[in-house]
Amino acid sequence: MKDIYRLPVLSILFAAKSTKGFGFDSYPKVHPSLKESASAQEHLQISVKFDIGIDKESQERGPHLYLNGLELKFCNDDIALSPPEGNQNYPKLPGINGPRPNLSTGGKHLEVISSPSFIDHQGIQNVDFKNGCWEMLWREDAPAGTVVCGFDIPNKVNPDIVC
């Protein structure tokens, strides 16, 4: 049986046109433009590069993995992520599966147009990204929200052998 590695890989900030300040409600409310902003992302295509391997505490490089060539397309079709009908084909997302699911658009499909690759001693190696999904989170009165993406990486990638 193959190991499945789940990787939340992307966090993008976006800003509101106007802000009202920071609220300190005990239970935050969703931003009124959340659904509209999420729908506007449909068909958006982005390219992503990863530079993985810096130790956060020491800021020193350990084993290094540079992934290049990931291309994604945001789709607007919903995927069920929360129990009991949760779709086990997709990784869990922190908004819809977290303590404040009301602040999330819910999981949406993310099409992987092109999987990334890296170079090791054997040449170019492709990294298979599967089951892409995304969600947008935005609290009322917050100046910005977040887009979070998640993927499955079905095959182990060993950064120790990467050039």
DSSP file (Angstrom, degrees, kcal/mol; ACC not computed):
  #  RESIDUE AA STRUCTURE BP1 BP2  ACC     N-H-->O    O-->H-N    N-H-->O    O-->H-N    TCO  KAPPA ALPHA  PHI   PSI    X-CA   Y-CA   Z-CA
    1    1 A M              0   0    0      0, 0.0     2,-0.2     0, 0.0     0, 0.0   0.000 360.0 360.0 360.0 133.4    0.0    0.0    0.0
    2    2 A K        -     0   0    0      1,-0.1     2,-0.3   153,-0.0   153,-0.1  -0.499 360.0-118.5 -79.1 144.7    1.4    3.4   -1.0
    3    3 A D        -     0   0    0     -2,-0.2     2,-0.5   151,-0.1    -1,-0.1  -0.594  22.9-145.4 -76.8 143.0    1.8    6.1    1.6
    4    4 A I        -     0   0    0     -2,-0.3     2,-0.6   151,-0.1   151,-0.1  -0.957   8.4-159.5-111.3 126.4   -0.2    9.2    1.0
    5    5 A Y  E     -A  153   0A   0    148,-1.7   148,-3.1    -2,-0.5     2,-0.5  -0.921   6.4-152.6-106.4 124.7    1.4   12.5    2.0
    6    6 A R  E     -A  152   0A   0     -2,-0.6   146,-0.2   146,-0.2    84,-0.0  -0.837  15.5-176.1 -99.4 132.2   -1.0   15.4    2.6
    7    7 A L  E     -A  151   0A   0    144,-2.4   144,-1.2    -2,-0.5     2,-0.8  -0.931  23.1-157.1-136.1 109.4    0.4   18.8    2.0
    8    8 A P  E     +A  150   0A   0      0, 0.0   142,-0.3     0, 0.0     3,-0.1  -0.780  31.2 169.6 -78.0 116.5   -1.3   22.2    2.5
    9    9 A V  E     +     0   0A   0    140,-1.0     2,-0.4    -2,-0.8   141,-0.1   0.625  39.6  47.7-112.8 -13.6    0.9   24.1    0.1
   10   10 A L  E     +A  149   0A   0    139,-0.8   139,-1.6     2,-0.0     2,-0.4  -0.986  41.6 177.8-142.0 133.3   -0.3   27.5   -0.6
   11   11 A S  E     -A  148   0A   0     -2,-0.4     2,-0.4   137,-0.2   137,-0.2  -0.972  12.5-176.5-133.6 119.3   -1.6   30.4    1.3
   12   12 A I  E     -A  147   0A   0    135,-1.7   135,-2.0    -2,-0.4     2,-0.3  -0.958  14.4-145.3-119.5 131.0   -2.5   33.6   -0.5
   13   13 A L  E     -A  146   0A   0     -2,-0.4     2,-0.3   133,-0.2   133,-0.2  -0.720  15.6-174.4 -92.9 145.8   -3.6   36.8    1.1
   14   14 A F  E     -A  145   0A   0    131,-1.3   131,-1.8    -2,-0.3     2,-0.3  -0.987  15.1-134.2-137.1 149.2   -6.2   39.1   -0.4
   15   15 A A  E     -A  144   0A   0     -2,-0.3   129,-0.3   129,-0.2     2,-0.1  -0.744  12.4-122.7-109.8 150.0   -7.4   42.5    0.8
   16   16 A A        -     0   0    0    127,-2.9     3,-0.1    -2,-0.3    -1,-0.0  -0.479  23.1-123.1 -79.7 156.9  -10.8   44.1    1.1
   17   17 A K  S    S+     0   0    0      1,-0.2     2,-0.3    -2,-0.1    -1,-0.1   0.861  97.2  12.4 -69.7 -35.4  -11.6   47.3   -0.7
   18   18 A S  S    S-     0   0    0    125,-0.0     2,-0.4    -3,-0.0    -1,-0.2  -0.989  72.9-152.4-139.6 150.0  -12.5   48.9    2.6
   19   19 A T        -     0   0    0     -2,-0.3     3,-0.1    -3,-0.1   123,-0.1  -0.915  14.1-161.8-124.1 151.6  -11.9   47.9    6.2
   20   20 A K        -     0   0    0      1,-0.5     2,-0.2    -2,-0.4   122,-0.1   0.331  56.1-101.4-107.6   3.1  -13.9   48.6    9.3
   21   21 A G        -     0   0    0    120,-0.2     2,-0.5     2,-0.0    -1,-0.5  -0.523  55.9 -44.4 102.8-176.0  -11.1   47.7   11.7
   22   22 A F        -     0   0    0     -2,-0.2     2,-0.3    -3,-0.1   120,-0.1  -0.819  53.0-149.4 -97.4 127.6  -10.6   44.5   13.7
   23   23 A G        -     0   0    0     -2,-0.5    -2,-0.0   117,-0.3    -3,-0.0  -0.650   8.2-157.3 -92.2 152.2  -13.5   43.1   15.6
   24   24 A F        +     0   0    0     -2,-0.3    -1,-0.1     3,-0.0    -2,-0.0  -0.210  33.5 156.4-120.8  40.5  -13.2   41.2   18.8
   25   25 A D        -     0   0    0      1,-0.1    -2,-0.0     4,-0.1     0, 0.0  -0.314  49.8-128.1 -64.0 149.6  -16.4   39.3   18.7
   26   26 A S  S    S+     0   0    0      1,-0.3    -1,-0.1     2,-0.0     0, 0.0   0.839 105.9  26.8 -69.4 -30.8  -16.5   36.1   20.7
   27   27 A Y  S    S-     0   0    0     73,-0.0    -1,-0.3     0, 0.0    -3,-0.0  -0.892  94.0-137.0-131.1 103.0  -17.7   34.3   17.6
   28   28 A P        -     0   0    0      0, 0.0     2,-0.3     0, 0.0    74,-0.1  -0.173  12.9-134.7 -63.8 150.3  -16.6   36.0   14.4
   29   29 A K        -     0   0    0    111,-0.2   111,-4.2     1,-0.1     2,-0.1  -0.684  25.6 -99.4-101.8 157.9  -18.9   36.4   11.5
   30   30 A V  B     -G  139   0B   0    109,-0.3   109,-0.2    -2,-0.3    73,-0.1  -0.461  40.8-102.9 -75.9 146.5  -18.1   35.7    7.9
   31   31 A H    >   -     0   0    0    107,-2.6     3,-1.8    72,-0.2     4,-0.3  -0.483  28.0-128.3 -66.5 137.1  -17.2   38.6    5.6
   32   32 A P  T 3  S+     0   0    0      0, 0.0     4,-0.3     0, 0.0     3,-0.2   0.740 106.3  52.5 -63.7 -21.7  -20.2   39.5    3.4
   33   33 A S  T 3> S+     0   0    0      1,-0.2     4,-2.9     2,-0.1     5,-0.3   0.330  78.4 103.9 -94.1   8.1  -18.1   39.3    0.2
   34   34 A L  H <> S+     0   0    0     -3,-1.8     4,-2.4     1,-0.2     5,-0.2   0.945  82.9  40.9 -58.1 -54.6  -16.7   35.8    0.9
   35   35 A K  H  > S+     0   0    0     -4,-0.3     4,-2.5    -3,-0.2    -1,-0.2   0.905 117.3  49.0 -62.8 -41.7  -18.9   33.8   -1.6
   36   36 A E  H  > S+     0   0    0     -4,-0.3     4,-1.6     2,-0.2    -1,-0.2   0.913 112.0  48.5 -64.5 -42.8  -18.6   36.5   -4.3
   37   37 A S  H  < S+     0   0    0     -4,-2.9     4,-0.4     1,-0.2    -2,-0.2   0.895 112.2  49.0 -64.4 -40.2  -14.8   36.7   -3.9
   38   38 A A  H >< S+     0   0    0     -4,-2.4     3,-1.4    -5,-0.3     4,-0.3   0.916 109.1  52.1 -65.8 -43.2  -14.5   32.9   -4.1
   39   39 A S  H >< S+     0   0    0     -4,-2.5     3,-1.4     1,-0.3    -1,-0.2   0.838 101.4  62.3 -62.3 -32.2  -16.7   32.7   -7.2
   40   40 A A  T 3< S+     0   0    0     -4,-1.6    -1,-0.3     1,-0.3    -2,-0.2   0.661  93.4  64.8 -68.6 -14.8  -14.5   35.3   -8.9
   41   41 A Q  T X  S+     0   0    0     -3,-1.4     3,-2.5    -4,-0.4    33,-0.3   0.590  72.1 123.4 -83.3 -10.4  -11.5   32.9   -8.6
   42   42 A E  T <  S+     0   0    0     -3,-1.4    33,-0.2    -4,-0.3     3,-0.1  -0.269  81.7  10.2 -56.8 135.3  -13.1   30.4  -11.0
   43   43 A H  T 3  S+     0   0    0     31,-2.9    -1,-0.3     1,-0.3     2,-0.2   0.400  90.0 145.9  73.8   1.5  -10.8   29.6  -13.9
   44   44 A L    <   -     0   0    0     -3,-2.5    30,-2.6    30,-0.3     2,-0.4  -0.515  33.5-158.5 -65.7 131.0   -7.9   31.6  -12.3
   45   45 A Q  E     +B   73   0A   0     -2,-0.2     2,-0.3    28,-0.2    28,-0.2  -0.950  13.6 176.9-116.7 134.6   -4.6   29.9  -13.3
   46   46 A I  E     -B   72   0A   0     26,-2.0    26,-2.7    -2,-0.4     2,-0.4  -0.949  23.0-139.5-133.6 154.6   -1.4   30.3  -11.3
   47   47 A S  E     -B   71   0A   0     -2,-0.3     2,-0.4    24,-0.2    24,-0.2  -0.935  22.9-165.1-111.0 138.4    2.1   28.9  -11.4
   48   48 A V  E     -B   70   0A   0     22,-2.9    22,-1.3    -2,-0.4     2,-0.4  -0.970  10.6-167.3-129.4 138.5    3.8   28.0   -8.1
   49   49 A K  E     -     0   0A   0     -2,-0.4     2,-0.4    19,-0.2    19,-0.2  -0.967  12.4-152.3-120.2 141.4    7.4   27.3   -7.2
   50   50 A F  E     -B   67   0A   0     17,-2.5    17,-1.8    -2,-0.4     2,-0.5  -0.933  12.8-170.7-116.4 137.4    8.5   25.7   -3.8
   51   51 A D  E     +B   66   0A   0     -2,-0.4     2,-0.4    15,-0.2     3,-0.3  -0.889  22.4 176.9-123.0  96.7   11.7   26.2   -2.0
   52   52 A I  E     +B   65   0A   0     13,-3.3    13,-3.5    -2,-0.5    -2,-0.0  -0.862  42.3  65.3-109.5 130.2   11.6   23.6    0.8
   53   53 A G  E     +     0   0A   0     -2,-0.4     9,-2.8     1,-0.3     2,-0.5   0.545  52.3 125.3 140.7  10.9   14.4   23.0    3.3
   54   54 A I  E     -B   61   0A   0     -3,-0.3     2,-0.5     7,-0.2    -1,-0.3  -0.863  57.6-128.5 -97.4 126.9   15.2   26.0    5.6
   55   55 A D     >  -     0   0    0      5,-2.8     4,-2.3    -2,-0.5     5,-0.3  -0.613  15.2-146.5 -71.2 121.4   15.1   25.2    9.3
   56   56 A K  T  4 S+     0   0    0     -2,-0.5    -1,-0.2     1,-0.2    -2,-0.0   0.872  92.3  45.2 -60.2 -40.2   12.8   27.9   10.8
   57   57 A E  T  4 S+     0   0    0      1,-0.2    -1,-0.2     3,-0.1    -2,-0.0   0.950 126.8  24.8 -72.8 -49.5   14.7   28.2   14.1
   58   58 A S  T  4 S-     0   0    0      2,-0.1    -2,-0.2     1,-0.0    -1,-0.2   0.616  90.7-137.0 -92.3 -12.7   18.3   28.3   12.9
   59   59 A Q     <  +     0   0    0     -4,-2.3     2,-0.3     1,-0.2    -3,-0.1   0.703  59.9 135.6  59.5  21.3   17.5   29.7    9.4
   60   60 A E        -     0   0    0     -5,-0.3    -5,-2.8     1,-0.0     2,-0.4  -0.705  60.3-110.2 -97.9 151.7   20.1   27.2    8.1
   61   61 A R  E     +B   54   0A   0     -2,-0.3    -7,-0.2    -7,-0.2     3,-0.1  -0.645  38.1 172.1 -81.1 131.7   19.6   25.0    5.1
   62   62 A G  E     -     0   0A   0     -9,-2.8    -1,-0.1     1,-0.4     2,-0.1  -0.099  63.3 -18.1-106.1-147.3   19.1   21.3    5.6
   63   63 A P  E    S-     0   0A   0      0, 0.0    -1,-0.4     0, 0.0     2,-0.4  -0.407  80.7-142.9 -55.4 135.7   18.2   18.9    2.9
   64   64 A H  E     -     0   0A   0     95,-0.4     2,-0.4    98,-0.3   -11,-0.2  -0.872  22.6-175.9-116.1 136.3   16.8   21.1    0.1
   65   65 A L  E     -B   52   0A   0    -13,-3.5   -13,-3.3    -2,-0.4     2,-0.6  -0.974   2.0-173.2-132.5 119.1   14.0   20.5   -2.2
   66   66 A Y  E     -B   51   0A   0     -2,-0.4     2,-0.5   -15,-0.2    53,-0.3  -0.949   7.4-166.7-113.4 113.3   13.1   22.9   -5.0
   67   67 A L  E     -B   50   0A   0    -17,-1.8   -17,-2.5    -2,-0.6     2,-0.4  -0.862   9.2-177.8-102.2 132.8    9.9   22.1   -6.9
   68   68 A N  E     +H  117   0C   0     49,-2.3    49,-2.2    -2,-0.5   -19,-0.2  -0.967  51.1  34.8-130.2 143.1    9.3   24.0  -10.1
   69   69 A G  E     +     0   0A   0     -2,-0.4     2,-0.5   -21,-0.3   -20,-0.1   0.578  59.0 153.9  99.3  10.4    6.4   23.9  -12.6
   70   70 A L  E     -B   48   0A   0    -22,-1.3   -22,-2.9    -3,-0.1     2,-0.4  -0.623  20.0-174.2 -74.0 122.8    3.3   23.4  -10.5
   71   71 A E  E     -BC  47 114A   0     43,-2.3    42,-1.9    -2,-0.5    43,-1.6  -0.981   2.0-173.1-122.2 131.5    0.4   24.9  -12.4
   72   72 A L  E     -BC  46 112A   0    -26,-2.7   -26,-2.0    -2,-0.4     2,-0.4  -0.892  16.2-157.9-126.7 150.5   -3.1   25.1  -10.9
   73   73 A K  E     -BC  45 111A   0     38,-2.4    38,-2.5    -2,-0.3     2,-0.4  -0.989  20.6-135.1-128.7 122.5   -6.6   26.1  -12.0
   74   74 A F  E     - C   0 110A   0    -30,-2.6   -31,-2.9    -2,-0.4     2,-0.3  -0.610  23.1-167.5 -77.1 129.1   -9.2   27.2   -9.4
   75   75 A C  E     -     0   0A   0     34,-1.9    59,-0.1    -2,-0.4   -34,-0.1  -0.791  20.8-143.1-113.1 159.1  -12.6   25.6  -10.0
   76   76 A N  E     +     0   0A   0     -2,-0.3     2,-0.4    32,-0.1    34,-0.1   0.377  61.5 115.7-104.9   3.5  -15.9   26.6   -8.3
   77   77 A D  E     -     0   0A   0     32,-0.1    32,-2.2     1,-0.1    -2,-0.1  -0.609  65.7-123.1 -79.7 132.0  -17.4   23.2   -7.9
   78   78 A D  E     - C   0 108A   0     -2,-0.4     2,-0.4    30,-0.2    30,-0.3  -0.364  19.6-159.9 -73.3 147.0  -17.9   22.2   -4.2
   79   79 A I        -     0   0    0     28,-2.5     2,-0.6    -2,-0.1    28,-0.4  -0.992  25.0-118.4-123.8 138.2  -16.4   19.1   -2.7
   80   80 A A        +     0   0    0     -2,-0.4     7,-2.9     1,-0.2    10,-0.2  -0.645  45.6 155.6 -78.2 118.2  -17.8   17.6    0.5
   81   81 A L        +     0   0    0     -2,-0.6     5,-0.2     5,-0.3    -1,-0.2   0.610  44.3  81.8-115.9 -20.3  -15.0   17.7    3.1
   82   82 A S  S    S-     0   0    0      3,-0.1     3,-0.5     1,-0.1     4,-0.1  -0.625  82.9 -64.3 -96.0 150.5  -16.8   17.7    6.5
   83   83 A P  S    S+     0   0    0      0, 0.0    -1,-0.1     0, 0.0    -2,-0.1  -0.269 106.6  24.5 -63.5 155.2  -18.2   14.7    8.3
   84   84 A P  S    S+     0   0    0      0, 0.0     0, 0.0     0, 0.0     0, 0.0  -0.989 136.2  29.7 -86.8 -11.1  -20.3   12.7    7.9
   85   85 A E  S    S+     0   0    0     -3,-0.5    -5,-0.1     2,-0.1    -3,-0.1   0.250  85.6 151.9 -90.8  16.0  -20.3   13.0    4.1
   86   86 A G        -     0   0    0     -5,-0.2     2,-0.8     1,-0.1    -5,-0.3  -0.131  48.6-123.9 -51.7 135.6  -16.6   14.0    4.0
   87   87 A N    >   -     0   0    0     -7,-2.9     3,-1.5     1,-0.1    -1,-0.1  -0.745  16.4-161.3 -85.8 111.1  -14.9   13.0    0.8
   88   88 A Q  T 3  S+     0   0    0     -2,-0.8    -1,-0.1     1,-0.3     4,-0.1   0.556  82.3  75.5 -71.8  -7.3  -11.9   10.9    1.7
   89   89 A N  T 3  S+     0   0    0      2,-0.1    -1,-0.3    63,-0.0    63,-0.1   0.629  92.8  60.3 -78.0 -12.1  -10.3   11.6   -1.7
   90   90 A Y  S <  S-     0   0    0     -3,-1.5    42,-0.1   -10,-0.2    41,-0.1  -0.878  88.4-111.2-118.1 146.9   -9.3   15.1   -0.6
   91   91 A P        -     0   0    0      0, 0.0     2,-0.1     0, 0.0    59,-0.1  -0.381  43.1 -99.5 -68.4 154.2   -7.1   16.4    2.2
   92   92 A K        -     0   0    0     -4,-0.1    41,-0.1    -2,-0.1   -10,-0.0  -0.467  33.9-142.1 -73.2 147.4   -8.8   18.2    5.0
   93   93 A L     >  -     0   0    0     -2,-0.1     4,-1.7     1,-0.1     5,-0.1  -0.858  14.6-125.3-111.6 148.0   -8.7   22.0    5.0
   94   94 A P  T  4 S+     0   0    0      0, 0.0     6,-0.3     0, 0.0     4,-0.1   0.754 103.0  47.0 -68.1 -24.7   -8.2   24.1    8.1
   95   95 A G  T >4 S+     0   0    0      2,-0.2     3,-1.2     1,-0.1     5,-0.3   0.982 118.4  32.6 -79.5 -64.9  -11.3   26.2    7.6
   96   96 A I  T 34 S+     0   0    0      1,-0.3    -1,-0.1     7,-0.1     8,-0.0   0.797 130.2  39.0 -65.7 -28.8  -14.1   23.8    6.8
   97   97 A N  T 3< S+     0   0    0     -4,-1.7    -1,-0.3     3,-0.1    -2,-0.2   0.342 108.5  80.9-100.5   5.2  -12.6   21.1    9.0
   98   98 A G  S <  S-     0   0    0     -3,-1.2    -3,-0.1    -4,-0.1    -5,-0.0  -0.147 101.1 -78.8 -99.8-165.1  -11.5   23.5   11.8
   99   99 A P  S    S+     0   0    0      0, 0.0     3,-0.1     0, 0.0    -4,-0.1   0.648 122.6  43.3 -74.4 -15.4  -13.2   25.2   14.7
  100  100 A R    >   +     0   0    0     -6,-0.3     3,-1.9    -5,-0.3     4,-0.1  -0.505  59.1 157.1-128.6  64.4  -14.9   28.0   12.6
  101  101 A P  G >   +     0   0    0      0, 0.0     3,-1.5     0, 0.0    -1,-0.1   0.719  68.3  73.1 -64.2 -18.4  -16.3   26.4    9.4
  102  102 A N  G 3  S+     0   0    0      1,-0.3   -72,-0.1    -3,-0.1    -6,-0.1   0.696  90.4  59.0 -68.2 -16.6  -18.8   29.2    9.0
  103  103 A L  G <  S+     0   0    0     -3,-1.9    35,-1.6    -8,-0.2     2,-0.3   0.420  95.9  83.4 -89.3   1.4  -15.8   31.5    7.9
  104  104 A S  B <  S-D  137   0A   0     -3,-1.5    33,-0.2    33,-0.2     3,-0.1  -0.742  73.1-139.4-108.5 151.3  -15.0   29.2    5.0
  105  105 A T        -     0   0    0     31,-1.7    32,-0.1    -2,-0.3    -1,-0.1   0.619  58.6-114.3 -73.4 -13.4  -16.4   28.9    1.5
  106  106 A G        -     0   0    0     30,-0.3    30,-0.3    -5,-0.1    -1,-0.2  -0.163  51.0 -45.0  89.3 163.8  -16.2   25.1    1.9
  107  107 A G        -     0   0    0    -28,-0.4   -28,-2.5    28,-0.1     2,-0.3  -0.413  58.9-171.9 -70.8 139.1  -13.8   22.9   -0.1
  108  108 A K  E     -CE  78 134A   0     26,-2.6    26,-2.3   -30,-0.3   -30,-0.2  -0.929  30.5 -95.9-128.7 154.0  -13.7   23.5   -3.8
  109  109 A H  E     - E   0 133A   0    -32,-2.2   -34,-1.9    -2,-0.3     2,-0.5  -0.433  30.8-162.1 -71.6 140.8  -11.9   21.5   -6.5
  110  110 A L  E     -C   74   0A   0     22,-2.2     2,-0.4   -36,-0.2    22,-0.4  -0.975  12.8-142.9-125.1 113.7   -8.4   22.6   -7.6
  111  111 A E  E     -C   73   0A   0    -38,-2.5   -38,-2.4    -2,-0.5     2,-0.9  -0.631   5.1-143.3 -81.5 127.3   -7.3   21.3  -11.0
  112  112 A V  E     +C   72   0A   0     -2,-0.4   -40,-0.2   -40,-0.2     3,-0.2  -0.807  22.0 176.9 -88.5 105.6   -3.6   20.4  -11.2
  113  113 A I  E    S+     0   0A   0    -42,-1.9     2,-0.4    -2,-0.9    -1,-0.2   0.890  72.4   9.9 -76.6 -41.6   -2.7   21.4  -14.8
  114  114 A S  E    S-C   71   0A   0    -43,-1.6   -43,-2.3    -3,-0.2    -1,-0.3  -0.972  73.6-137.8-144.1 124.6    0.9   20.5  -14.5
  115  115 A S        -     0   0    0     -2,-0.4    13,-0.1   -45,-0.2   -47,-0.0  -0.500  31.7-111.7 -77.4 151.0    2.7   18.7  -11.6
  116  116 A P        -     0   0    0      0, 0.0    11,-2.9     0, 0.0     2,-0.3  -0.215  28.9-157.4 -79.4 172.0    6.0   20.0  -10.5
  117  117 A S  E     -HI  68 126C   0    -49,-2.2   -49,-2.3     9,-0.3     2,-0.3  -0.924   6.1-162.0-141.5 166.7    9.5   18.5  -10.8
  118  118 A F  E     - I   0 125C   0      7,-2.4     7,-3.4    -2,-0.3     2,-0.5  -0.922  22.5-115.9-142.4 168.6   12.9   18.6   -9.3
  119  119 A I  E     + I   0 124C   0     -2,-0.3    44,-1.4   -53,-0.3     5,-0.2  -0.934  37.2 160.9-113.0 129.3   16.4   17.6  -10.3
  120  120 A D  E >   -JI 162 123C   0      3,-2.5     3,-1.7    -2,-0.5    42,-0.2  -0.577  60.6 -71.0-126.3-165.9   18.4   14.9   -8.5
  121  121 A H  T 3  S+     0   0    0     40,-1.0     3,-0.1     1,-0.3    41,-0.1   0.678 132.2  51.1 -65.2 -16.9   21.4   12.7   -9.3
  122  122 A Q  T 3  S-     0   0    0      1,-0.4     2,-0.3     0, 0.0    -1,-0.3   0.409 117.5-107.1-100.5   1.0   19.2   10.7  -11.8
  123  123 A G  E <  S+I  120   0C   0     -3,-1.7    -3,-2.5     2,-0.0    -1,-0.4  -0.793  73.0   1.7 111.6-154.9   17.9   13.8  -13.7
  124  124 A I  E     -I  119   0C   0     -2,-0.3     2,-0.4    -5,-0.2    -5,-0.2  -0.573  62.4-168.5 -76.9 128.3   14.5   15.4  -13.7
  125  125 A Q  E     -I  118   0C   0     -7,-3.4    -7,-2.4    -2,-0.4     2,-0.3  -0.971  12.4-139.9-118.7 130.1   12.0   13.8  -11.3
  126  126 A N  E     -I  117   0C   0     -2,-0.4     2,-0.5    -9,-0.2    -9,-0.3  -0.653   6.9-147.2 -87.3 145.4    8.2   14.6  -11.4
  127  127 A V        -     0   0    0    -11,-2.9     2,-0.6    -2,-0.3    29,-0.0  -0.967  17.1-135.3-113.4 119.0    6.2   14.9   -8.2
  128  128 A D        -     0   0    0     -2,-0.5     2,-0.5   -13,-0.1    27,-0.3  -0.631  18.1-167.8 -79.6 117.9    2.6   13.7   -8.6
  129  129 A F        +     0   0    0     -2,-0.6     2,-0.3    24,-0.2    24,-0.2  -0.939  15.9 175.7-105.0 123.2    0.1   16.1   -7.0
  130  130 A K  E     + F   0 152A   0     22,-3.1    22,-2.9    -2,-0.5   -19,-0.0  -0.799  48.7  23.2-124.0 163.9   -3.4   14.6   -6.7
  131  131 A N  E    S-     0   0A   0     -2,-0.3    -1,-0.2    20,-0.2     2,-0.1   0.863  73.0-166.4  52.2  49.0   -6.8   15.6   -5.2
  132  132 A G  E     +     0   0A   0    -22,-0.4   -22,-2.2    -3,-0.2     2,-0.3  -0.423  14.0 166.6 -67.4 138.0   -6.2   19.3   -5.3
  133  133 A C  E     -EF 109 150A   0     17,-2.2    17,-2.6   -24,-0.3     2,-0.3  -0.968  12.3-170.9-146.4 161.5   -8.7   21.4   -3.3
  134  134 A W  E     -EF 108 149A   0    -26,-2.3   -26,-2.6    -2,-0.3     2,-0.3  -0.972   4.6-170.8-149.3 161.9   -9.0   24.9   -2.0
  135  135 A E  E     - F   0 148A   0     13,-1.8    13,-2.4    -2,-0.3     2,-0.4  -0.978  17.1-136.0-149.0 157.4  -11.0   27.2    0.3
  136  136 A M  E     - F   0 147A   0    -30,-0.3   -31,-1.7    -2,-0.3     2,-0.4  -0.962  17.0-166.9-116.1 136.0  -11.3   30.8    1.0
  137  137 A L  E     +DF 104 146A   0      9,-2.8     9,-2.6    -2,-0.4     2,-0.3  -0.978  14.3 162.4-122.7 134.4  -11.6   32.1    4.6
  138  138 A W        -     0   0    0    -35,-1.6  -107,-2.6    -2,-0.4     2,-0.3  -0.840  22.7-150.4-157.7 115.0  -12.5   35.7    5.5
  139  139 A R  B >   -G   30   0B   0      5,-0.4     3,-2.0    -2,-0.3  -109,-0.3  -0.623  35.4 -98.7 -85.0 141.7  -13.8   37.0    8.8
  140  140 A E  T 3  S+     0   0    0   -111,-4.2  -117,-0.3    -2,-0.3  -111,-0.2  -0.313 109.7  17.2 -56.1 140.3  -16.1   40.0    8.9
  141  141 A D  T 3  S+     0   0    0      1,-0.3    -1,-0.3  -119,-0.1  -120,-0.2   0.424  94.2 128.4  72.6   1.9  -14.3   43.3    9.6
  142  142 A A    <   -     0   0    0     -3,-2.0    -1,-0.3     1,-0.1  -120,-0.1  -0.688  60.7-138.4 -84.8 141.2  -10.9   41.7    8.7
  143  143 A P  S    S+     0   0    0      0, 0.0  -127,-2.9     0, 0.0     2,-0.3   0.703  83.0  14.3 -72.3 -17.3   -8.8   43.6    6.2
  144  144 A A  E     -A   15   0A   0   -129,-0.3    -5,-0.4    -5,-0.1  -129,-0.2  -0.976  62.9-154.0-151.6 161.1   -7.8   40.4    4.4
  145  145 A G  E     -A   14   0A   0   -131,-1.8  -131,-1.3    -2,-0.3     2,-0.4  -0.568  21.1-115.8-123.4-169.2   -8.7   36.8    4.1
  146  146 A T  E     -AF  13 137A   0     -9,-2.6    -9,-2.8  -133,-0.2     2,-0.5  -0.988   4.6-150.3-137.9 141.8   -6.8   33.7    3.1
  147  147 A V  E     -AF  12 136A   0   -135,-2.0  -135,-1.7    -2,-0.4     2,-0.4  -0.965  21.6-168.3-107.2 126.3   -6.9   31.1    0.3
  148  148 A V  E     -AF  11 135A   0    -13,-2.4   -13,-1.8    -2,-0.5     2,-0.3  -0.956   1.7-166.1-118.7 133.2   -5.6   27.7    1.4
  149  149 A C  E     -AF  10 134A   0   -139,-1.6  -140,-1.0    -2,-0.4  -139,-0.8  -0.892   3.0-169.9-117.1 148.6   -4.8   24.9   -1.0
  150  150 A G  E     +AF   8 133A   0    -17,-2.6   -17,-2.2    -2,-0.3     2,-0.3  -0.976   6.1 175.1-137.4 152.6   -4.3   21.2   -0.2
  151  151 A F  E     -A    7   0A   0   -144,-1.2  -144,-2.4    -2,-0.3     2,-0.4  -0.942  27.8-122.4-145.9 162.8   -3.0   18.2   -2.2
  152  152 A D  E     -AF   6 130A   0    -22,-2.9   -22,-3.1    -2,-0.3  -146,-0.2  -0.920  14.7-161.4-104.0 140.4   -2.1   14.6   -1.8
  153  153 A I  E     -A    5   0A   0   -148,-3.1  -148,-1.7    -2,-0.4   -24,-0.2  -0.899   6.9-169.8-118.9  97.9    1.4   13.5   -2.8
  154  154 A P        +     0   0    0      0, 0.0     2,-0.4     0, 0.0  -151,-0.1   0.727  65.8  55.3 -67.1 -23.9    1.0    9.7   -3.3
  155  155 A N  S    S-     0   0    0    -27,-0.3     2,-0.1  -153,-0.1   -27,-0.1  -0.907  89.8-110.4-115.6 139.0    4.7    8.9   -3.6
  156  156 A K        -     0   0    0     -2,-0.4     2,-0.5     1,-0.0  -152,-0.0  -0.374  25.6-150.5 -64.9 137.5    7.4    9.8   -1.1
  157  157 A V        -     0   0    0     -4,-0.1    -1,-0.0    -2,-0.1   -30,-0.0  -0.959   4.7-152.0-110.9 125.5    9.9   12.4   -2.2
  158  158 A N    >   -     0   0    0     -2,-0.5     3,-1.1     1,-0.1     4,-0.1  -0.835  12.1-175.5-102.2 102.3   13.4   12.1   -0.7
  159  159 A P  G >  S+     0   0    0      0, 0.0     3,-1.2     0, 0.0   -95,-0.4   0.625  73.0  79.4 -72.5 -10.9   15.0   15.5   -0.5
  160  160 A D  G 3  S+     0   0    0      1,-0.2   -96,-0.1   -97,-0.2   -95,-0.0   0.776  96.5  44.1 -66.0 -25.1   18.3   14.0    0.8
  161  161 A I  G <  S+     0   0    0     -3,-1.1   -40,-1.0   -98,-0.0    -1,-0.2   0.362  87.9 115.2-101.8   6.5   19.3   13.0   -2.7
  162  162 A V  B <    J  120   0C   0     -3,-1.2   -98,-0.3   -42,-0.2   -42,-0.2  -0.543 360.0 360.0 -80.3 140.7   18.3   16.2   -4.4
  163  163 A C              0   0    0    -44,-1.4   -43,-0.1    -2,-0.2    -1,-0.1   0.475 360.0 360.0 -72.9 360.0   21.1   18.3   -6.0
